Amino acid sequence: MKWGMIMRVIAGKARRLNLKTPQGFDTRPTTDKIKETLFNILSPYLADADFLDLFAGSGAIGIEALSRGAKYAAFVENDRAALECIKSNLKYTKLDSYAEIYSLGVIEAIKALEIKGKVFDVVFMDPPYNSNFEQDILLALQNSNIIYCDTIIIVEASKQTSFDFLKDTHFRQFKKKEYKSNKHVFLEVFTK
């Protein structure tokens, strides 16, 4: 299989190990600079955390979380090339024993995780930009039992993506970090 660009794990026990990405434009690897900013914000939440990586792509975000102290990560991806990439990267970093891969659509994976009784401290999602998946996925999470009342949810989206729909959910934005063409929106659960 041909691979795309090479990325690396920035910090932790797998630091400096290279990660493969799928070839083509179906996945958008998060740059090291953006990944470093993201994990500087997330670092207080990672120790012994259960981490959920939705639309996992190469698996780089979940692998970075494992490298930095998360105890378990679930990777959800349904693209065949990306799945092979995640498996290869987990094996290469020797983090595969702390991970599970779900070859499902995100909504189906949320249901499968519910059945298994999994609950996550941190959820990261990077859906295709400008696809309006964010609202459906957040509603599915809101109605599931896979998040705690203090789970942190991070959505990577294009700068143009509106989160006005949050007013009708049990989530509220507590932080936003904007970059050149995208942003990370940090959400927490709250009861109205």
C-alpha positions as CSV (number, residue, x, y, z in Angstrom):
1,M,0.0,0.0,0.0
2,K,1.2,3.5,-0.8
3,W,1.3,6.0,2.0
4,G,0.8,9.8,2.0
5,M,2.8,12.2,4.0
6,I,4.7,11.2,7.1
7,M,3.8,12.8,10.5
8,R,5.3,12.2,13.9
9,V,4.2,11.8,17.5
10,I,5.2,15.0,19.3
11,A,5.5,14.0,22.9
12,G,5.3,11.2,25.4
13,K,6.3,7.5,25.3
14,A,6.1,7.3,21.5
15,R,7.8,10.7,21.0
16,R,9.5,11.3,17.6
17,L,8.1,8.1,16.0
18,N,6.9,8.7,12.5
19,L,3.3,8.0,11.6
20,K,1.9,7.2,8.1
21,T,-1.1,8.9,6.6
22,P,-3.3,7.5,3.8
23,Q,-2.5,8.7,0.3
24,G,-4.9,11.2,-1.3
25,F,-7.2,13.9,0.0
26,D,-9.8,11.9,1.8
27,T,-8.1,12.6,5.1
28,R,-6.6,15.9,6.3
29,P,-3.7,15.2,8.7
30,T,-3.5,17.7,11.5
31,T,-0.2,19.6,11.3
32,D,2.3,19.2,14.1
33,K,1.9,22.9,15.1
34,I,-1.9,22.6,15.4
35,K,-1.6,19.2,17.1
36,E,0.9,20.7,19.7
37,T,-1.5,23.5,20.4
38,L,-4.4,21.1,20.8
39,F,-2.5,18.8,23.2
40,N,-1.1,21.7,25.3
41,I,-4.8,22.5,26.0
42,L,-5.8,18.9,26.5
43,S,-2.8,17.8,28.7
44,P,-4.6,18.3,32.1
45,Y,-7.4,15.9,30.9
46,L,-5.2,13.0,29.5
47,A,-3.7,11.2,32.5
48,D,-5.4,7.7,32.6
49,A,-8.1,9.0,30.3
50,D,-10.3,6.9,28.0
51,F,-10.0,8.7,24.6
52,L,-12.4,8.5,21.7
53,D,-11.1,9.5,18.2
54,L,-14.0,9.9,15.8
55,F,-13.2,10.1,12.0
56,A,-9.8,9.0,13.1
57,G,-8.0,9.2,9.7
58,S,-4.4,8.1,10.3
59,G,-5.0,7.7,14.0
60,A,-2.5,10.5,14.8
61,I,-4.7,12.3,17.4
62,G,-5.6,9.2,19.4
63,I,-2.0,7.9,19.2
64,E,-0.8,11.3,20.5
65,A,-3.3,11.0,23.4
66,L,-2.0,7.5,24.2
67,S,1.6,8.6,24.0
68,R,0.8,11.4,26.4
69,G,-0.8,9.3,29.1
70,A,-4.3,8.2,28.0
71,K,-4.9,4.6,29.2
72,Y,-7.1,3.6,26.3
73,A,-8.2,4.9,22.9
74,A,-11.0,3.9,20.6
75,F,-10.5,4.8,16.9
76,V,-13.6,5.1,14.7
77,E,-13.0,5.1,10.9
78,N,-14.7,3.5,8.0
79,D,-12.2,4.2,5.1
80,R,-10.3,1.1,4.3
81,A,-6.9,2.8,3.6
82,A,-7.2,4.9,6.8
83,L,-8.0,1.7,8.8
84,E,-4.8,0.1,7.5
85,C,-2.9,3.2,8.4
86,I,-4.3,3.2,12.0
87,K,-3.4,-0.4,12.4
88,S,0.1,0.1,11.1
89,N,0.7,3.2,13.2
90,L,-0.5,1.6,16.4
91,K,1.7,-1.5,15.8
92,Y,4.7,0.7,15.0
93,T,4.3,2.8,18.1
94,K,3.6,-0.3,20.2
95,L,0.4,1.2,21.5
96,D,-1.9,-1.3,19.9
97,S,-2.6,-3.1,23.2
98,Y,-4.2,0.1,24.5
99,A,-6.5,0.6,21.5
100,E,-9.5,-0.7,19.7
101,I,-10.5,0.1,16.2
102,Y,-14.1,0.3,15.1
103,S,-14.6,0.0,11.3
104,L,-18.0,1.6,11.4
105,G,-19.8,4.9,10.6
106,V,-19.6,7.2,13.6
107,I,-23.3,6.9,14.6
108,E,-23.1,3.1,14.4
109,A,-19.9,3.2,16.4
110,I,-21.5,5.2,19.2
111,K,-24.3,2.6,19.4
112,A,-21.7,-0.2,19.5
113,L,-19.7,1.5,22.2
114,E,-22.9,1.9,24.2
115,I,-23.5,-1.8,24.0
116,K,-20.0,-2.5,25.2
117,G,-20.4,-0.1,28.1
118,K,-17.6,2.2,27.1
119,V,-17.5,5.7,28.6
120,F,-15.0,8.3,27.5
121,D,-13.2,11.2,29.3
122,V,-12.2,12.9,26.1
123,V,-13.9,12.8,22.7
124,F,-12.2,14.2,19.6
125,M,-14.0,14.4,16.2
126,D,-12.7,15.6,12.9
127,P,-15.6,15.1,10.4
128,P,-15.2,16.2,6.8
129,Y,-15.3,20.0,6.7
130,N,-18.5,21.8,5.8
131,S,-20.5,18.5,5.9
132,N,-22.8,19.5,8.8
133,F,-22.1,16.2,10.6
134,E,-21.2,18.0,13.8
135,Q,-24.8,18.5,14.9
136,D,-25.9,14.9,14.2
137,I,-22.9,13.5,16.0
138,L,-23.3,15.8,19.0
139,L,-27.0,14.9,19.3
140,A,-26.1,11.2,19.2
141,L,-23.5,11.7,21.9
142,Q,-25.9,13.7,24.0
143,N,-28.4,10.9,23.9
144,S,-25.9,8.2,24.6
145,N,-24.3,6.9,27.7
146,I,-20.7,6.9,26.4
147,I,-19.9,10.3,27.9
148,Y,-19.7,11.5,31.5
149,C,-21.1,14.8,32.8
150,D,-17.5,16.1,32.7
151,T,-16.4,14.7,29.4
152,I,-14.5,17.1,27.2
153,I,-15.4,17.1,23.5
154,I,-13.3,18.7,20.8
155,V,-14.5,19.3,17.3
156,E,-12.2,20.2,14.5
157,A,-14.0,22.1,11.8
158,S,-13.5,24.7,9.1
159,K,-13.5,28.3,10.3
160,Q,-16.9,28.8,8.5
161,T,-18.7,26.1,10.5
162,S,-21.4,27.5,12.7
163,F,-22.1,26.1,16.1
164,D,-25.3,28.1,16.7
165,F,-27.1,24.8,17.1
166,L,-25.4,24.3,20.5
167,K,-28.2,26.4,22.1
168,D,-30.5,23.4,21.5
169,T,-28.2,20.8,23.1
170,H,-26.7,19.9,26.4
171,F,-23.3,21.2,25.3
172,R,-21.6,24.5,25.6
173,Q,-18.5,25.9,24.2
174,F,-15.8,26.7,26.8
175,K,-12.9,27.4,24.5
176,K,-12.2,27.9,20.8
177,K,-8.8,28.0,19.1
178,E,-8.7,29.3,15.5
179,Y,-6.0,28.6,13.0
180,K,-5.5,29.7,9.4
181,S,-8.3,27.7,7.8
182,N,-9.8,25.6,10.6
183,K,-10.6,25.7,14.3
184,H,-10.9,23.5,17.4
185,V,-14.1,24.0,19.4
186,F,-14.0,22.7,23.0
187,L,-17.3,21.6,24.5
188,E,-18.5,20.6,27.9
189,V,-21.7,19.0,29.1
190,F,-24.1,21.2,31.0
191,T,-27.7,20.7,32.3
192,K,-30.2,23.3,31.4
